Amino acid sequence: MTFASRNLAILGASGSIGHSTLDVVAASNGRFRVHGLTAHKHLKEVVEKARPFAPKLIVATDPDAAASIDPSTLPAGTTLLHGADGIQKLVADPEVDIVVAAIVGSAGLTGTWLAIDAGKTVALANKESLVMGGPLIMDLAAERGATILPVDSEHSAVFQALQAGRHREVQRVILTASGGPFRTFSQEDLERATVEQALAHPTWQMGPKITIDSATMMNKALEVIEARWLFDLPPEKIEVVIHPQSIVHSLVEFVDGSVIAQLSPPDMRLPIQYALSYPDRMPGSARRLDLGQSFQLDFQPPDLERFPALSLGLEVARAGGTAGAVLNAANESAVENFLNGKLRFVDIVAACRDVLKQHTFDVNPSLDALLRIDAWAREEIAKWVCT
Ligand code: MG
């Protein structure tokens, strides 16, 4: 069988998902091509890494990094573009089939938005886009005929499991969580938790922001919100279960009691590849489940006392409106301050709850209002750090 190759635009090529996407492309036997990519601070590395892929466009989103590039060192045939205008040109390029939205944090919202506005298929790794503006983004996708395919491993699992039944037959969606490095820590241990301990994830190799989110379980809270909008599910149909091995990536229970799960070793190349090849499947480079060795799959309910982020996530998923943007921005800023030694580990979620409590809720915000409240929440965290 022959396939037409699909042209990709990778937004955020220097991060962990960006690297894994390039691995998937390299192993795809020409099925996928890199048409263009964006890079922020690590532009130089990205230019080098991208060389074998001969991209037509590279977008520099950080002016300082852009200034440090000698144009004569660009791969032959590559044009350098800049900033949000550059992203817009890249995602709207008629030659681009799929946009991989892999920029970390709220900085990824604009790129996701522009790609959807251009009516593209978006392989969405930037969960923050949906956490911040889920209803707006899903409405825009419907209006523009854009398709959003999940890259987040849990959501990819849910997306695959959902194909076993109809939407109205879904009883509940169960997102698995590894529990992170602090799964077995006592409350006292959590109060003394260091940056180094928080960055040592037991099963997944990821960037620092998501690794800290995994330690607080805020990552799962954000994923509940992401699932709520992506799959149009009421929050009461979304549950979280701790599964330390990270092999079952999530489960869907249907009304008849059947539970369908997706299993594979923890390796992001699989959900990335599925989003790129969908609706087809193809051989790839992701690690495979080895049933020649005995292994265990454990499941346990989450401890909401030690991991209060989970309840906060459910509250925000129920509230909708501006709540997601506030939680996301407060968390991003709190994580940054924790990494810089200015906030204790247990203060990350406490500060988020405090900022959420203080914000003026708007049930139906515009994109501009979301960006304004994002900035406001960051200022509030700054005050929290000083007191
Ligand atoms: Mg995930």
Boltz pocket constraint, residues with backbone or C-beta under 6 A from the ligand:
constraints:
  - pocket:
      binder: B
      contacts: [[A, 152], [A, 153], [A, 154], [A, 223]]
      max_distance: 6.0
